[in-house]
Amino acid sequence: MINDLMEDFGYDSSRFEIAWVSSAEPDKFAAAVTKMTNRIKQLGPINSQDAELA
């Protein structure tokens, strides 16, 4: 649902992800954060002028 909303507003839905990580899994948490950080860096900044207004 959130991905659909992001696309409706003109944003790339790959800018959102939910990762289920237990507090007992610090390595999994670090990997999820690193993966998302790399993805956002690759996508670059959001240009609000390119996004559609609701």
mmCIF file of the N, C-alpha and C atoms, coordinates in Angstrom:
data_MODEL
# 
_entry.id   MODEL 
# 
loop_
_atom_site.group_PDB 
_atom_site.id 
_atom_site.type_symbol 
_atom_site.label_atom_id 
_atom_site.label_alt_id 
_atom_site.label_comp_id 
_atom_site.label_asym_id 
_atom_site.label_entity_id 
_atom_site.label_seq_id 
_atom_site.pdbx_PDB_ins_code 
_atom_site.Cartn_x 
_atom_site.Cartn_y 
_atom_site.Cartn_z 
_atom_site.occupancy 
_atom_site.B_iso_or_equiv 
_atom_site.pdbx_formal_charge 
_atom_site.auth_seq_id 
_atom_site.auth_comp_id 
_atom_site.auth_asym_id 
_atom_site.auth_atom_id 
_atom_site.pdbx_PDB_model_num 
ATOM 1   N N  . MET A 1 1  ? 0.814  -1.189  0.000   1.00 0.00 ? 1  MET A N  1 
ATOM 2   C CA . MET A 1 1  ? 0.000  0.000   0.000   1.00 0.00 ? 1  MET A CA 1 
ATOM 3   C C  . MET A 1 1  ? 0.868  1.267   0.000   1.00 0.00 ? 1  MET A C  1 
ATOM 4   N N  . ILE A 1 2  ? 1.897  1.264   0.816   1.00 0.00 ? 2  ILE A N  1 
ATOM 5   C CA . ILE A 1 2  ? 2.773  2.435   0.855   1.00 0.00 ? 2  ILE A CA 1 
ATOM 6   C C  . ILE A 1 2  ? 3.490  2.616   -0.479  1.00 0.00 ? 2  ILE A C  1 
ATOM 7   N N  . ASN A 1 3  ? 3.912  1.503   -1.087  1.00 0.00 ? 3  ASN A N  1 
ATOM 8   C CA . ASN A 1 3  ? 4.574  1.602   -2.391  1.00 0.00 ? 3  ASN A CA 1 
ATOM 9   C C  . ASN A 1 3  ? 3.640  2.216   -3.425  1.00 0.00 ? 3  ASN A C  1 
ATOM 10  N N  . ASP A 1 4  ? 2.369  1.827   -3.399  1.00 0.00 ? 4  ASP A N  1 
ATOM 11  C CA . ASP A 1 4  ? 1.397  2.406   -4.332  1.00 0.00 ? 4  ASP A CA 1 
ATOM 12  C C  . ASP A 1 4  ? 1.231  3.906   -4.099  1.00 0.00 ? 4  ASP A C  1 
ATOM 13  N N  . LEU A 1 5  ? 1.157  4.302   -2.838  1.00 0.00 ? 5  LEU A N  1 
ATOM 14  C CA . LEU A 1 5  ? 1.026  5.727   -2.522  1.00 0.00 ? 5  LEU A CA 1 
ATOM 15  C C  . LEU A 1 5  ? 2.242  6.514   -2.993  1.00 0.00 ? 5  LEU A C  1 
ATOM 16  N N  . MET A 1 6  ? 3.418  5.960   -2.783  1.00 0.00 ? 6  MET A N  1 
ATOM 17  C CA . MET A 1 6  ? 4.628  6.653   -3.218  1.00 0.00 ? 6  MET A CA 1 
ATOM 18  C C  . MET A 1 6  ? 4.613  6.848   -4.730  1.00 0.00 ? 6  MET A C  1 
ATOM 19  N N  . GLU A 1 7  ? 4.232  5.808   -5.459  1.00 0.00 ? 7  GLU A N  1 
ATOM 20  C CA . GLU A 1 7  ? 4.166  5.919   -6.912  1.00 0.00 ? 7  GLU A CA 1 
ATOM 21  C C  . GLU A 1 7  ? 3.087  6.913   -7.346  1.00 0.00 ? 7  GLU A C  1 
ATOM 22  N N  . ASP A 1 8  ? 1.952  6.923   -6.623  1.00 0.00 ? 8  ASP A N  1 
ATOM 23  C CA . ASP A 1 8  ? 0.896  7.893   -6.938  1.00 0.00 ? 8  ASP A CA 1 
ATOM 24  C C  . ASP A 1 8  ? 1.396  9.329   -6.802  1.00 0.00 ? 8  ASP A C  1 
ATOM 25  N N  . PHE A 1 9  ? 2.289  9.576   -5.862  1.00 0.00 ? 9  PHE A N  1 
ATOM 26  C CA . PHE A 1 9  ? 2.836  10.916  -5.647  1.00 0.00 ? 9  PHE A CA 1 
ATOM 27  C C  . PHE A 1 9  ? 4.086  11.180  -6.485  1.00 0.00 ? 9  PHE A C  1 
ATOM 28  N N  . GLY A 1 10 ? 4.487  10.203  -7.309  1.00 0.00 ? 10 GLY A N  1 
ATOM 29  C CA . GLY A 1 10 ? 5.591  10.416  -8.230  1.00 0.00 ? 10 GLY A CA 1 
ATOM 30  C C  . GLY A 1 10 ? 6.954  10.044  -7.695  1.00 0.00 ? 10 GLY A C  1 
ATOM 31  N N  . TYR A 1 11 ? 6.996  9.300   -6.598  1.00 0.00 ? 11 TYR A N  1 
ATOM 32  C CA . TYR A 1 11 ? 8.273  8.876   -6.031  1.00 0.00 ? 11 TYR A CA 1 
ATOM 33  C C  . TYR A 1 11 ? 8.546  7.420   -6.367  1.00 0.00 ? 11 TYR A C  1 
ATOM 34  N N  . ASP A 1 12 ? 9.801  7.089   -6.495  1.00 0.00 ? 12 ASP A N  1 
ATOM 35  C CA . ASP A 1 12 ? 10.215 5.716   -6.757  1.00 0.00 ? 12 ASP A CA 1 
ATOM 36  C C  . ASP A 1 12 ? 9.910  4.854   -5.531  1.00 0.00 ? 12 ASP A C  1 
ATOM 37  N N  . SER A 1 13 ? 9.137  3.805   -5.720  1.00 0.00 ? 13 SER A N  1 
ATOM 38  C CA . SER A 1 13 ? 8.727  2.970   -4.585  1.00 0.00 ? 13 SER A CA 1 
ATOM 39  C C  . SER A 1 13 ? 9.891  2.212   -3.962  1.00 0.00 ? 13 SER A C  1 
ATOM 40  N N  . SER A 1 14 ? 11.016 2.138   -4.649  1.00 0.00 ? 14 SER A N  1 
ATOM 41  C CA . SER A 1 14 ? 12.169 1.444   -4.062  1.00 0.00 ? 14 SER A CA 1 
ATOM 42  C C  . SER A 1 14 ? 12.836 2.266   -2.968  1.00 0.00 ? 14 SER A C  1 
ATOM 43  N N  . ARG A 1 15 ? 12.325 3.468   -2.702  1.00 0.00 ? 15 ARG A N  1 
ATOM 44  C CA . ARG A 1 15 ? 12.835 4.277   -1.598  1.00 0.00 ? 15 ARG A CA 1 
ATOM 45  C C  . ARG A 1 15 ? 12.257 3.848   -0.256  1.00 0.00 ? 15 ARG A C  1 
ATOM 46  N N  . PHE A 1 16 ? 11.366 2.858   -0.270  1.00 0.00 ? 16 PHE A N  1 
ATOM 47  C CA . PHE A 1 16 ? 10.736 2.384   0.957   1.00 0.00 ? 16 PHE A CA 1 
ATOM 48  C C  . PHE A 1 16 ? 10.911 0.874   1.067   1.00 0.00 ? 16 PHE A C  1 
ATOM 49  N N  . GLU A 1 17 ? 11.273 0.434   2.262   1.00 0.00 ? 17 GLU A N  1 
ATOM 50  C CA . GLU A 1 17 ? 11.380 -1.003  2.518   1.00 0.00 ? 17 GLU A CA 1 
ATOM 51  C C  . GLU A 1 17 ? 11.204 -1.252  4.012   1.00 0.00 ? 17 GLU A C  1 
ATOM 52  N N  . ILE A 1 18 ? 10.532 -2.323  4.334   1.00 0.00 ? 18 ILE A N  1 
ATOM 53  C CA . ILE A 1 18 ? 10.407 -2.740  5.726   1.00 0.00 ? 18 ILE A CA 1 
ATOM 54  C C  . ILE A 1 18 ? 11.241 -3.992  5.911   1.00 0.00 ? 18 ILE A C  1 
ATOM 55  N N  . ALA A 1 19 ? 12.074 -3.992  6.916   1.00 0.00 ? 19 ALA A N  1 
ATOM 56  C CA . ALA A 1 19 ? 12.896 -5.169  7.236   1.00 0.00 ? 19 ALA A CA 1 
ATOM 57  C C  . ALA A 1 19 ? 12.555 -5.612  8.648   1.00 0.00 ? 19 ALA A C  1 
ATOM 58  N N  . TRP A 1 20 ? 12.212 -6.871  8.801   1.00 0.00 ? 20 TRP A N  1 
ATOM 59  C CA . TRP A 1 20 ? 11.904 -7.422  10.115  1.00 0.00 ? 20 TRP A CA 1 
ATOM 60  C C  . TRP A 1 20 ? 13.203 -7.894  10.734  1.00 0.00 ? 20 TRP A C  1 
ATOM 61  N N  . VAL A 1 21 ? 13.611 -7.226  11.806  1.00 0.00 ? 21 VAL A N  1 
ATOM 62  C CA . VAL A 1 21 ? 14.884 -7.541  12.449  1.00 0.00 ? 21 VAL A CA 1 
ATOM 63  C C  . VAL A 1 21 ? 14.672 -7.574  13.956  1.00 0.00 ? 21 VAL A C  1 
ATOM 64  N N  . SER A 1 22 ? 15.109 -8.645  14.569  1.00 0.00 ? 22 SER A N  1 
ATOM 65  C CA . SER A 1 22 ? 15.033 -8.780  16.016  1.00 0.00 ? 22 SER A CA 1 
ATOM 66  C C  . SER A 1 22 ? 16.183 -8.010  16.666  1.00 0.00 ? 22 SER A C  1 
ATOM 67  N N  . SER A 1 23 ? 15.984 -7.614  17.906  1.00 0.00 ? 23 SER A N  1 
ATOM 68  C CA . SER A 1 23 ? 17.064 -6.938  18.629  1.00 0.00 ? 23 SER A CA 1 
ATOM 69  C C  . SER A 1 23 ? 18.250 -7.876  18.876  1.00 0.00 ? 23 SER A C  1 
ATOM 70  N N  . ALA A 1 24 ? 18.025 -9.159  18.688  1.00 0.00 ? 24 ALA A N  1 
ATOM 71  C CA . ALA A 1 24 ? 19.100 -10.142 18.852  1.00 0.00 ? 24 ALA A CA 1 
ATOM 72  C C  . ALA A 1 24 ? 19.861 -10.376 17.549  1.00 0.00 ? 24 ALA A C  1 
ATOM 73  N N  . GLU A 1 25 ? 19.562 -9.590  16.509  1.00 0.00 ? 25 GLU A N  1 
ATOM 74  C CA . GLU A 1 25 ? 20.201 -9.767  15.201  1.00 0.00 ? 25 GLU A CA 1 
ATOM 75  C C  . GLU A 1 25 ? 20.896 -8.484  14.731  1.00 0.00 ? 25 GLU A C  1 
ATOM 76  N N  . PRO A 1 26 ? 21.921 -8.056  15.425  1.00 0.00 ? 26 PRO A N  1 
ATOM 77  C CA . PRO A 1 26 ? 22.570 -6.792  15.030  1.00 0.00 ? 26 PRO A CA 1 
ATOM 78  C C  . PRO A 1 26 ? 23.204 -6.850  13.642  1.00 0.00 ? 26 PRO A C  1 
ATOM 79  N N  . ASP A 1 27 ? 23.705 -8.003  13.245  1.00 0.00 ? 27 ASP A N  1 
ATOM 80  C CA . ASP A 1 27 ? 24.313 -8.112  11.910  1.00 0.00 ? 27 ASP A CA 1 
ATOM 81  C C  . ASP A 1 27 ? 23.258 -7.962  10.815  1.00 0.00 ? 27 ASP A C  1 
ATOM 82  N N  . LYS A 1 28 ? 22.086 -8.531  11.050  1.00 0.00 ? 28 LYS A N  1 
ATOM 83  C CA . LYS A 1 28 ? 20.997 -8.414  10.080  1.00 0.00 ? 28 LYS A CA 1 
ATOM 84  C C  . LYS A 1 28 ? 20.535 -6.956  9.981   1.00 0.00 ? 28 LYS A C  1 
ATOM 85  N N  . PHE A 1 29 ? 20.472 -6.268  11.123  1.00 0.00 ? 29 PHE A N  1 
ATOM 86  C CA . PHE A 1 29 ? 20.095 -4.857  11.123  1.00 0.00 ? 29 PHE A CA 1 
ATOM 87  C C  . PHE A 1 29 ? 21.109 -4.019  10.346  1.00 0.00 ? 29 PHE A C  1 
ATOM 88  N N  . ALA A 1 30 ? 22.377 -4.247  10.609  1.00 0.00 ? 30 ALA A N  1 
ATOM 89  C CA . ALA A 1 30 ? 23.435 -3.501  9.916   1.00 0.00 ? 30 ALA A CA 1 
ATOM 90  C C  . ALA A 1 30 ? 23.378 -3.757  8.409   1.00 0.00 ? 30 ALA A C  1 
ATOM 91  N N  . ALA A 1 31 ? 23.111 -4.988  8.024   1.00 0.00 ? 31 ALA A N  1 
ATOM 92  C CA . ALA A 1 31 ? 23.026 -5.320  6.598   1.00 0.00 ? 31 ALA A CA 1 
ATOM 93  C C  . ALA A 1 31 ? 21.829 -4.622  5.951   1.00 0.00 ? 31 ALA A C  1 
ATOM 94  N N  . ALA A 1 32 ? 20.688 -4.578  6.645   1.00 0.00 ? 32 ALA A N  1 
ATOM 95  C CA . ALA A 1 32 ? 19.499 -3.918  6.106   1.00 0.00 ? 32 ALA A CA 1 
ATOM 96  C C  . ALA A 1 32 ? 19.730 -2.419  5.930   1.00 0.00 ? 32 ALA A C  1 
ATOM 97  N N  . VAL A 1 33 ? 20.368 -1.798  6.919   1.00 0.00 ? 33 VAL A N  1 
ATOM 98  C CA . VAL A 1 33 ? 20.643 -0.359  6.842   1.00 0.00 ? 33 VAL A CA 1 
ATOM 99  C C  . VAL A 1 33 ? 21.636 -0.071  5.719   1.00 0.00 ? 33 VAL A C  1 
ATOM 100 N N  . THR A 1 34 ? 22.662 -0.880  5.611   1.00 0.00 ? 34 THR A N  1 
ATOM 101 C CA . THR A 1 34 ? 23.660 -0.696  4.558   1.00 0.00 ? 34 THR A CA 1 
ATOM 102 C C  . THR A 1 34 ? 23.035 -0.861  3.178   1.00 0.00 ? 34 THR A C  1 
ATOM 103 N N  . LYS A 1 35 ? 22.194 -1.878  3.024   1.00 0.00 ? 35 LYS A N  1 
ATOM 104 C CA . LYS A 1 35 ? 21.521 -2.116  1.744   1.00 0.00 ? 35 LYS A CA 1 
ATOM 105 C C  . LYS A 1 35 ? 20.657 -0.925  1.352   1.00 0.00 ? 35 LYS A C  1 
ATOM 106 N N  . MET A 1 36 ? 19.879 -0.411  2.303   1.00 0.00 ? 36 MET A N  1 
ATOM 107 C CA . MET A 1 36 ? 18.994 0.713   2.004   1.00 0.00 ? 36 MET A CA 1 
ATOM 108 C C  . MET A 1 36 ? 19.791 1.990   1.737   1.00 0.00 ? 36 MET A C  1 
ATOM 109 N N  . THR A 1 37 ? 20.845 2.208   2.506   1.00 0.00 ? 37 THR A N  1 
ATOM 110 C CA . THR A 1 37 ? 21.697 3.381   2.292   1.00 0.00 ? 37 THR A CA 1 
ATOM 111 C C  . THR A 1 37 ? 22.305 3.362   0.898   1.00 0.00 ? 37 THR A C  1 
ATOM 112 N N  . ASN A 1 38 ? 22.803 2.212   0.478   1.00 0.00 ? 38 ASN A N  1 
ATOM 113 C CA . ASN A 1 38 ? 23.380 2.095   -0.860  1.00 0.00 ? 38 ASN A CA 1 
ATOM 114 C C  . ASN A 1 38 ? 22.341 2.328   -1.943  1.00 0.00 ? 38 ASN A C  1 
ATOM 115 N N  . ARG A 1 39 ? 21.131 1.812   -1.722  1.00 0.00 ? 39 ARG A N  1 
ATOM 116 C CA . ARG A 1 39 ? 20.061 1.999   -2.709  1.00 0.00 ? 39 ARG A CA 1 
ATOM 117 C C  . ARG A 1 39 ? 19.707 3.479   -2.833  1.00 0.00 ? 39 ARG A C  1 
ATOM 118 N N  . ILE A 1 40 ? 19.572 4.175   -1.704  1.00 0.00 ? 40 ILE A N  1 
ATOM 119 C CA . ILE A 1 40 ? 19.217 5.593   -1.742  1.00 0.00 ? 40 ILE A CA 1 
ATOM 120 C C  . ILE A 1 40 ? 20.325 6.416   -2.394  1.00 0.00 ? 40 ILE A C  1 
ATOM 121 N N  . LYS A 1 41 ? 21.577 6.088   -2.092  1.00 0.00 ? 41 LYS A N  1 
ATOM 122 C CA . LYS A 1 41 ? 22.695 6.795   -2.739  1.00 0.00 ? 41 LYS A CA 1 
ATOM 123 C C  . LYS A 1 41 ? 22.659 6.590   -4.246  1.00 0.00 ? 41 LYS A C  1 
ATOM 124 N N  . GLN A 1 42 ? 22.315 5.378   -4.671  1.00 0.00 ? 42 GLN A N  1 
ATOM 125 C CA . GLN A 1 42 ? 22.254 5.084   -6.101  1.00 0.00 ? 42 GLN A CA 1 
ATOM 126 C C  . GLN A 1 42 ? 21.104 5.839   -6.770  1.00 0.00 ? 42 GLN A C  1 
ATOM 127 N N  . LEU A 1 43 ? 19.981 5.966   -6.079  1.00 0.00 ? 43 LEU A N  1 
ATOM 128 C CA . LEU A 1 43 ? 18.831 6.681   -6.637  1.00 0.00 ? 43 LEU A CA 1 
ATOM 129 C C  . LEU A 1 43 ? 19.052 8.186   -6.679  1.00 0.00 ? 43 LEU A C  1 
ATOM 130 N N  . GLY A 1 44 ? 19.840 8.688   -5.757  1.00 0.00 ? 44 GLY A N  1 
ATOM 131 C CA . GLY A 1 44 ? 20.121 10.116  -5.713  1.00 0.00 ? 44 GLY A CA 1 
ATOM 132 C C  . GLY A 1 44 ? 19.037 10.881  -4.970  1.00 0.00 ? 44 GLY A C  1 
ATOM 133 N N  . PRO A 1 45 ? 19.204 12.187  -4.878  1.00 0.00 ? 45 PRO A N  1 
ATOM 134 C CA . PRO A 1 45 ? 18.244 13.001  -4.129  1.00 0.00 ? 45 PRO A CA 1 
ATOM 135 C C  . PRO A 1 45 ? 16.883 13.045  -4.819  1.00 0.00 ? 45 PRO A C  1 
ATOM 136 N N  . ILE A 1 46 ? 15.876 13.317  -4.016  1.00 0.00 ? 46 ILE A N  1 
ATOM 137 C CA . ILE A 1 46 ? 14.519 13.464  -4.549  1.00 0.00 ? 46 ILE A CA 1 
ATOM 138 C C  . ILE A 1 46 ? 14.387 14.873  -5.101  1.00 0.00 ? 46 ILE A C  1 
ATOM 139 N N  . ASN A 1 47 ? 13.940 14.969  -6.318  1.00 0.00 ? 47 ASN A N  1 
ATOM 140 C CA . ASN A 1 47 ? 13.664 16.269  -6.919  1.00 0.00 ? 47 ASN A CA 1 
ATOM 141 C C  . ASN A 1 47 ? 12.168 16.506  -6.787  1.00 0.00 ? 47 ASN A C  1 
ATOM 142 N N  . SER A 1 48 ? 11.771 17.319  -5.836  1.00 0.00 ? 48 SER A N  1 
ATOM 143 C CA . SER A 1 48 ? 10.343 17.523  -5.570  1.00 0.00 ? 48 SER A CA 1 
ATOM 144 C C  . SER A 1 48 ? 9.619  18.128  -6.763  1.00 0.00 ? 48 SER A C  1 
ATOM 145 N N  . GLN A 1 49 ? 10.325 18.763  -7.656  1.00 0.00 ? 49 GLN A N  1 
ATOM 146 C CA . GLN A 1 49 ? 9.675  19.319  -8.838  1.00 0.00 ? 49 GLN A CA 1 
ATOM 147 C C  . GLN A 1 49 ? 9.234  18.212  -9.789  1.00 0.00 ? 49 GLN A C  1 
ATOM 148 N N  . ASP A 1 50 ? 9.916  17.060  -9.737  1.00 0.00 ? 50 ASP A N  1 
ATOM 149 C CA . ASP A 1 50 ? 9.548  15.942  -10.596 1.00 0.00 ? 50 ASP A CA 1 
ATOM 150 C C  . ASP A 1 50 ? 8.387  15.140  -10.028 1.00 0.00 ? 50 ASP A C  1 
ATOM 151 N N  . ALA A 1 51 ? 8.157  15.233  -8.739  1.00 0.00 ? 51 ALA A N  1 
ATOM 152 C CA . ALA A 1 51 ? 7.077  14.490  -8.098  1.00 0.00 ? 51 ALA A CA 1 
ATOM 153 C C  . ALA A 1 51 ? 5.745  15.178  -8.384  1.00 0.00 ? 51 ALA A C  1 
ATOM 154 N N  . GLU A 1 52 ? 4.725  14.372  -8.588  1.00 0.00 ? 52 GLU A N  1 
ATOM 155 C CA . GLU A 1 52 ? 3.395  14.918  -8.842  1.00 0.00 ? 52 GLU A CA 1 
ATOM 156 C C  . GLU A 1 52 ? 2.760  15.356  -7.527  1.00 0.00 ? 52 GLU A C  1 
ATOM 157 N N  . LEU A 1 53 ? 1.979  16.388  -7.596  1.00 0.00 ? 53 LEU A N  1 
ATOM 158 C CA . LEU A 1 53 ? 1.229  16.834  -6.426  1.00 0.00 ? 53 LEU A CA 1 
ATOM 159 C C  . LEU A 1 53 ? -0.108 16.122  -6.401  1.00 0.00 ? 53 LEU A C  1 
ATOM 160 N N  . ALA A 1 54 ? -0.557 15.798  -5.211  1.00 0.00 ? 54 ALA A N  1 
ATOM 161 C CA . ALA A 1 54 ? -1.847 15.082  -5.076  1.00 0.00 ? 54 ALA A CA 1 
ATOM 162 C C  . ALA A 1 54 ? -2.992 15.989  -5.449  1.00 0.00 ? 54 ALA A C  1 
# 
